[in-house]
Amino acid sequence: MPWKLASLSTLLAVALLSGCSSTSESTLEPAAAETGHDRCEAKSAEFAIGKKASPELLEQARTRAGAQIARILKPNDMVTLEYRSDRLNLNTDANLVINRVNCG
């Protein structure tokens, strides 16, 4: 008999606490919608082609492309196969000169 009372009180407590949690659809928006950027435009960052890669140039290219994040990729760098429409990639040669700009 005591276990039935404990089970019933536990069930009642769970039911009361579930009413305290709230999730509205307006608060569950993707992060891209908060910032206004959901894609990058690689064409806007093509000014970097032929220049030596640097953190300053990376930030300028990221800003012009409208990307959330950016990275410099050297010839033998390992990369993930994950596609991100909000990421800018600056591909370089062995001398760190940018030879290709793309999003993903």
VENVENSUL-V956174 format. One record per run of one state. SS is the DSSP state (A for helix, B for strand, O for the rest). FROM is the first residue (numbers start at 1). TO is the last residue. If there is no record, write none. Layout:
ss: {SS/SS}
from: {FROM/FROM}
to: {TO/TO}
This chain:
ss: {O/A/O/A/O/A/O/A/O/B/O/A/O/B/O/B/O/B/O}
from: {1/2/19/25/28/31/36/42/49/52/53/55/66/69/74/87/93/97/104}
to: {1/18/24/27/30/35/41/48/51/52/54/65/68/73/86/92/96/103/104}
